[in-house]
Amino acid sequence: MLFSNLKLKTQLALINAFSKILIIIIAVFVLPLTVREISIQEMDNQLTNNLDKLYKLIEENGIEQFIDVQNDAMGYGSYNILKEEYVSIEVSPDTVLTEYIESTQRLVDGEVLDYRIISATFEYEDYFYLIEIGKSTSSITLFERNLKKYTFIFLIFLLSLSVVFDLSVTQILLRPFYQIIRKLKLINHPSNFNYSITKSSTSDFRYLEESIHHLMRRIEDVFNEEREYIGNISHEILTPISIIKSKLENFSDNTNLSHEDAIKIYETKVTLGRLTKLVRSLLLLSRIENKEYLLDETINIKQVALNVIDEIKERIEVKDISLTKNLSEEEYTLFGNKELIHILIYNILNNAIKYTPENGKIELSSNSINSSYVLEIKDNGIGIAEKDLPHVFERFKKFESGTHNFGLGLALSKKICDYHQIEIQVESKLDYGSTFTLIFPKKK
C-alpha cells in the first residue's frame, strides 16, 4: 500500500506535495495556452479597432491618400521598422465584401514572418479594395516562453514554501497525538498512568485521549481485581494445604503405619510441598507485576551469589556435582530488592543442579564488560533444544521430551530481571549444557 510504512505527518506532507506538483504541471502546460488564447483574442480586438480607424481615415481623407486608383498595380504598404505591424491597401479583383482574421505567414524583405492578419474587402467610389492589417505573433510566442519560465520558477518556489509550511503546521497539529503516544510509552503499570488532559484543538485527538483514559481505567480496575483475586486464592489455597500437611504429620507420628502407607504419606507431603511452592511463586509473580516490592536496598551481587551457594550446597553434594567459582574481585552493588535478587540467582542455580546429571559440572563466574557487571552460570547438563530456547521464560512451558518443564522458576526470574532492568540471556545446546547470563545495569 502507498505510504504504508511512513509516519502520518510525512504521508500528509507527501500527499500535499504531490497535489501541488500536479497543479504545477497543469499550470505550466495550461496557463501558456490560456494566455496565448487571450493574447490572440486581444490582438484580434486591436486589429478590428485598427480596421475601424482606417475606415474612418479613408472616409475623412479619401482613398487617394493611400493608393493611386488609376494605377492599381501600385498598392499602399506600411511596415514599422521592427516589422511587427503592417498595413496594406490594394485594389481587389474580388467584388464580394468580406472580413476575416487568420494567422498566416508573409514574406517581408526576404524573411518569412508569422502574422495575425485581418483582411477586409470594401467598396469605395465604385472600386473594390482589399485592406490587410497585420501584427507579428512573435511577441506572443516570446511572451508565452517567458511566462512558462517564470511561472515554473515561481511555482517551484511556492511549492517549496508550501511544503515547509505544511510540515510545520502538521507538526503542530500532530503534537498532541505524539504527547498521547509518549504517555502510553511511559506506562510500566496501569496505576502509574498519567490521566492529565493533553491540550489539543483537534476533536479527534480529544476523543482518542478520552477513549484511552476510559480503557486505562478499565484495565486498572481489572488489574486490581486480578491482583486481589490471586492474593485471596493463594491465601485460601495455602490455608487448607497447611491444615492437610499438619494432619498428615500428626497422623504419621501417632500411627503405626506400614512401609507402603508411610511411602504414600511421604509422597502426599511432597506433592503438598510442590503445590505450596507453586502457589507462593504465583503470589510472588503477582506482587512483582503489581510493583509491590520496594527497590530501596543496596545489594552486593557477589555476596548474594555466595549466600545462594551456601544455601544449596547440600543439593550439590548429594548429586556429587563439581561447582567452580570464578567470581571477580570487583564489588558490584545494585539498588533494588535483595529478596528478589536472591530468588533470581537461586532459581537459575537450582535449575542448573536439577538438569545436570550426577558428577556433572557447574561454573559460576563474573566479570565486568563495558562498565556492566556480568554474572554467568554454566552447566554441562542435558541442555535445551534450539527451537525451545525462545520459550524457556514462558510460564509452565513443557517441551516435547517431557523432562524439560521449567514451570514458574525461569518465568519468575525473567520478571525479577525486568523489574530491576537486568538483561538475561540463555545459550544452550542439547546434551551439552546451558549458560545463563545476567547483565546488570551499568555503574552510574
C-alpha positions in Angstrom: 0.0 0.0 0.0 1.3 3.5 -0.9 3.0 5.3 2.1 2.2 2.3 4.3 5.4 2.5 6.4 5.6 6.3 6.8 4.5 8.5 9.7 1.2 10.3 9.4 2.8 13.7 9.1 5.1 12.5 6.4 2.2 11.0 4.5 0.2 14.2 4.7 3.2 16.3 3.6 3.8 13.9 0.6 0.2 14.0 -0.4 0.1 17.8 -0.3 3.4 17.9 -2.2 2.1 15.6 -4.9 -1.1 17.5 -5.3 0.9 20.8 -5.6 3.2 19.2 -8.2 0.1 18.1 -10.2 -1.2 21.7 -10.0 2.2 23.0 -11.2 2.3 20.5 -14.1 -1.2 21.6 -15.1 -0.4 25.2 -14.7 2.8 25.0 -16.7 1.0 23.5 -19.7 -2.4 25.0 -19.4 -1.5 28.6 -18.4 0.5 29.4 -21.5 -2.2 28.1 -23.8 -4.8 30.1 -21.9 -2.6 33.2 -22.1 -2.0 32.6 -25.8 -5.7 32.4 -26.5 -6.3 35.6 -24.5 -3.4 37.3 -26.3 -4.8 36.3 -29.7 -8.2 37.4 -28.8 -6.8 40.8 -27.6 -4.8 41.1 -30.8 -7.9 40.4 -32.9 -9.7 43.1 -31.0 -6.8 45.5 -31.7 -6.8 44.5 -35.4 -10.6 45.2 -35.6 -10.2 48.5 -33.9 -7.4 49.5 -36.2 -9.5 48.5 -39.2 -12.3 50.7 -38.0 -9.8 53.6 -37.6 -8.5 53.0 -41.1 -12.1 53.1 -42.5 -12.6 56.4 -40.7 -9.4 57.9 -42.2 -10.4 56.8 -45.7 -13.8 58.4 -45.1 -12.3 61.6 -43.9 -9.3 61.9 -46.3 -10.3 59.7 -49.2 -8.7 56.6 -50.7 -6.3 58.7 -52.8 -4.2 59.5 -49.7 -3.2 55.8 -49.6 -3.5 54.4 -53.2 -3.5 55.7 -56.8 -6.7 54.4 -58.2 -5.6 54.9 -61.8 -2.5 52.8 -61.3 -4.0 49.7 -59.5 -0.7 47.9 -59.6 0.6 50.3 -57.0 -0.8 49.5 -53.6 -0.2 51.0 -50.3 2.0 49.3 -47.8 3.4 50.4 -44.5 5.7 48.4 -42.1 7.2 49.6 -38.9 10.9 49.4 -38.5 10.8 46.2 -36.5 8.3 44.5 -38.9 6.0 43.9 -36.0 3.0 45.6 -37.7 2.0 46.4 -41.2 -0.9 47.9 -43.2 -1.6 47.3 -46.9 -4.3 48.6 -49.2 -4.7 47.5 -52.8 -7.3 47.2 -55.5 -9.2 43.9 -55.1 -10.4 41.9 -58.1 -12.9 40.3 -55.7 -16.2 42.1 -55.6 -17.5 40.2 -52.6 -17.4 42.1 -49.4 -15.6 40.0 -46.8 -13.9 40.5 -43.4 -12.0 37.8 -41.6 -9.0 37.2 -39.3 -6.4 34.5 -39.7 -2.8 33.5 -38.7 -0.6 33.2 -41.8 2.9 33.9 -43.0 4.2 36.8 -45.0 7.5 37.3 -46.9 9.0 40.6 -45.8 12.4 41.7 -47.1 13.2 38.1 -47.9 12.2 36.9 -44.4 9.2 34.7 -43.7 7.3 36.0 -40.7 4.2 34.9 -38.8 1.4 37.4 -38.6 -2.1 37.6 -37.3 -3.9 39.4 -40.1 -7.4 40.9 -40.5 -8.4 41.1 -44.2 -11.4 43.1 -45.4 -12.8 43.8 -48.8 -14.8 47.1 -49.1 -16.2 49.3 -51.9 -15.3 52.9 -52.3 -16.5 55.1 -55.2 -17.3 52.1 -57.4 -14.0 50.4 -56.7 -13.3 47.4 -54.5 -10.2 47.4 -52.3 -8.5 44.9 -50.1 -7.2 46.0 -46.7 -4.8 43.9 -44.6 -3.7 44.9 -41.2 -1.2 42.5 -39.6 0.5 42.1 -36.3 3.5 39.8 -35.7 2.8 36.8 -33.5 6.5 36.6 -32.4 5.7 38.8 -29.4 3.0 36.3 -28.3 5.5 33.4 -28.7 8.2 35.2 -26.7 5.7 36.2 -24.0 4.5 32.6 -23.8 8.0 31.3 -23.5 8.9 33.8 -20.7 5.6 33.1 -19.0 6.4 29.4 -18.9 9.9 30.0 -17.5 8.9 32.5 -14.8 5.7 30.6 -13.9 7.7 27.4 -13.4 10.3 29.2 -11.2 7.6 30.9 -9.2 5.5 27.7 -8.7 8.6 25.7 -7.6 9.3 28.4 -5.0 5.7 28.4 -4.0 5.7 24.6 -3.7 8.9 24.6 -1.5 7.4 27.3 0.7 4.1 25.4 0.9 5.7 22.1 1.8 7.7 23.7 4.6 4.5 25.4 5.8 2.6 22.1 5.6 5.2 20.2 7.5 5.3 22.9 10.2 1.5 23.1 10.6 1.2 19.3 10.5 3.9 19.0 13.2 2.0 21.5 15.4 -1.4 19.8 14.7 0.0 16.3 15.5 1.9 17.4 18.6 -1.0 16.4 21.0 -1.1 13.0 19.2 2.7 12.4 19.9 2.2 13.6 23.5 -0.6 11.0 24.0 1.7 8.3 22.5 4.5 9.3 24.7 2.3 9.0 27.8 1.4 5.4 26.7 5.0 4.5 26.2 6.0 5.7 29.7 3.4 3.3 31.3 5.0 0.5 33.3 2.0 -0.2 35.4 -1.7 0.7 35.0 -1.8 2.6 38.3 1.1 4.9 37.1 -0.8 6.1 34.0 -1.0 9.9 33.7 -4.6 11.0 33.3 -3.9 14.6 32.7 -5.6 16.1 29.7 -3.4 17.0 26.7 -4.2 20.4 25.2 -5.5 20.0 21.7 -7.6 21.9 19.2 -8.5 18.7 17.3 -11.6 16.9 18.4 -10.4 13.6 17.1 -7.4 13.7 19.4 -9.5 14.7 22.3 -11.8 11.7 21.6 -8.8 9.4 21.2 -7.4 10.5 24.6 -10.8 10.1 26.3 -11.1 6.6 24.9 -7.6 5.8 26.1 -8.4 7.1 29.6 -11.6 5.1 29.7 -9.7 2.0 28.6 -6.8 2.5 31.1 -9.3 2.9 34.0 -10.9 -0.4 32.9 -7.5 -2.1 32.7 -6.5 -0.7 36.1 -9.8 -2.0 37.6 -9.4 -5.4 36.1 -5.7 -5.5 37.1 -6.6 -4.7 40.7 -9.3 -7.2 40.7 -7.0 -9.9 39.4 -4.3 -9.0 41.9 -6.8 -9.2 44.7 -8.2 -12.4 43.3 -4.8 -14.1 43.0 -3.9 -12.9 46.5 -7.1 -14.2 48.0 -7.0 -17.5 46.1 -3.3 -18.0 47.1 -4.1 -17.5 50.8 -7.2 -19.6 50.6 -5.3 -22.5 49.0 -2.3 -22.2 51.4 -4.6 -22.5 54.4 -6.1 -25.9 53.7 -2.7 -27.1 52.4 -1.2 -26.3 55.7 -4.0 -28.0 57.6 -3.7 -31.1 55.5 0.0 -31.2 55.8 -0.2 -30.8 59.6 -2.8 -33.5 59.9 -0.7 -35.9 57.8 2.3 -35.2 60.0 0.3 -35.8 63.2 -1.2 -38.9 61.7 2.1 -40.4 60.7 3.6 -39.5 64.1 0.8 -41.1 66.1 0.0 -44.1 64.0 1.9 -47.3 63.3 2.0 -47.3 59.5 3.1 -50.0 57.2 6.1 -49.2 54.9 3.8 -48.8 51.9 1.5 -46.4 53.8 4.4 -44.4 55.0 5.7 -44.0 51.4 2.2 -42.9 50.3 2.1 -40.3 53.2 5.5 -39.1 52.2 4.6 -38.7 48.5 1.5 -36.8 49.5 3.5 -34.4 51.7 6.0 -33.9 48.8 3.1 -33.1 46.5 1.7 -30.7 49.0 5.1 -29.1 49.3 5.3 -28.6 45.5 1.8 -27.2 45.5 2.7 -24.8 48.3 5.8 -23.7 46.3 3.7 -23.2 43.2 1.1 -21.1 45.0 3.8 -19.0 46.6 5.5 -18.5 43.2 2.2 -17.3 41.7 1.7 -15.0 44.6 5.3 -13.7 44.2 4.7 -13.1 40.4 1.5 -11.2 41.1 3.3 -9.0 43.7 6.1 -8.3 41.2 3.8 -7.5 38.4 1.9 -5.1 40.7 5.2 -3.3 41.7 4.6 -4.1 45.4 8.3 -4.7 46.1 10.4 -1.6 47.0 13.7 -1.1 45.2 15.4 0.6 48.1 18.2 -1.7 49.1 21.9 -1.7 48.2 22.8 -5.2 47.2 26.2 -6.8 46.8 25.7 -9.2 44.0 28.8 -11.2 44.7 27.8 -11.7 48.3 24.2 -12.7 47.4 25.6 -15.4 44.9 27.8 -16.8 47.7 24.9 -16.9 50.1 22.8 -18.9 47.5 25.7 -21.3 47.0 25.8 -21.9 50.8 22.0 -22.5 50.8 22.1 -25.2 48.1 25.4 -26.7 49.0 23.8 -29.9 50.2 21.9 -30.5 47.0 25.2 -30.0 45.0 27.0 -32.5 47.3 24.1 -35.1 47.1 24.5 -35.2 43.2 28.3 -35.0 43.5 28.4 -32.0 41.2 31.6 -30.0 40.8 30.9 -26.3 41.4 33.6 -23.9 40.2 33.5 -20.3 41.4 35.3 -17.7 39.3 34.0 -14.5 40.8 35.9 -11.3 40.1 37.4 -9.3 43.0 35.4 -6.3 41.9 32.5 -5.5 44.1 29.3 -4.6 42.3 26.3 -3.1 44.1 22.8 -2.9 42.8 20.0 -0.7 44.1 16.9 -2.9 44.3 15.2 -5.6 46.3 17.6 -8.1 48.0 15.0 -10.8 48.4 14.1 -10.8 44.8 17.8 -10.9 43.6 18.4 -13.8 45.9 15.4 -15.7 44.4 16.7 -14.8 40.9 20.1 -16.4 41.4 18.7 -19.3 43.4 16.2 -20.2 40.6 18.9 -20.3 37.9 21.4 -22.3 40.1 18.6 -24.6 41.2 17.7 -25.3 37.5 21.4 -25.9 36.7 21.5 -28.5 39.5 18.2 -30.0 38.5 19.2 -30.6 34.9 22.9 -31.5 35.5 23.5 -35.3 35.9 25.5 -36.7 38.8 29.2 -36.0 38.7 28.4 -33.0 36.4 29.9 -29.6 36.4 28.6 -26.1 37.2 30.6 -22.9 36.8 29.7 -19.6 38.4 31.7 -16.7 37.1 31.6 -12.9 37.0 33.4 -10.1 35.2 32.9 -6.5 34.1 32.2 -5.7 30.4 31.7 -2.1 29.3 31.0 -0.9 32.8 28.3 -3.6 33.2 28.6 -6.4 35.8 28.0 -9.8 34.2 27.2 -13.0 36.2 27.3 -16.3 34.3 26.0 -19.7 35.4 27.1 -22.5 33.1 26.4 -26.2 33.4 27.1 -29.4 31.3 23.6 -30.8 31.8 21.0 -32.1 29.3 20.7 -28.7 27.6 17.8 -27.2 25.7 16.9 -27.7 22.0 17.5 -24.6 19.8 13.8 -24.4 18.9 12.8 -24.3 22.5 15.2 -21.5 23.6 12.7 -18.7 22.8 10.2 -20.2 25.2 12.2 -21.0 28.3 10.9 -17.9 30.1 7.3 -18.8 29.5 5.1 -20.0 32.3 4.6 -23.7 32.6 6.2 -24.3 29.2 6.5 -28.1 28.7 8.8 -29.3 25.9 8.4 -32.4 23.7 10.9 -34.6 25.7 8.7 -34.4 28.8 11.7 -33.7 31.0 12.1 -30.0 30.2 9.3 -28.3 32.2 10.5 -25.1 33.6 7.3 -24.3 35.5 7.4 -20.9 37.0 11.1 -20.7 38.1 12.5 -19.1 34.9 9.4 -17.1 34.3 9.7 -15.6 37.7 13.5 -15.0 37.1 12.6 -13.0 33.9 10.1 -10.9 35.8 12.7 -10.1 38.5 15.2 -9.2 35.8 12.7 -6.9 34.1 11.8 -5.3 37.5 15.5 -4.5 38.1 16.3 -3.7 34.5 18.7 -6.7 34.3 19.2 -8.3 30.9 19.0 -12.1 31.0 20.4 -14.3 28.2 20.5 -18.0 27.6 22.6 -20.2 25.4 22.2 -23.9 25.2 22.8 -26.9 23.1 21.0 -30.2 23.6 23.1 -32.8 25.5 25.9 -30.2 26.0 24.5 -27.9 28.7 23.3 -24.4 29.2 24.7 -21.0 30.0 22.5 -18.3 31.7 24.0 -14.8 31.7 22.8 -11.9 33.8 23.9 -8.5 32.6 23.4 -5.9 35.4 22.9 -2.2 34.7 26.0 -0.1 34.1 27.5 1.7 37.0 26.5 5.3 37.3 
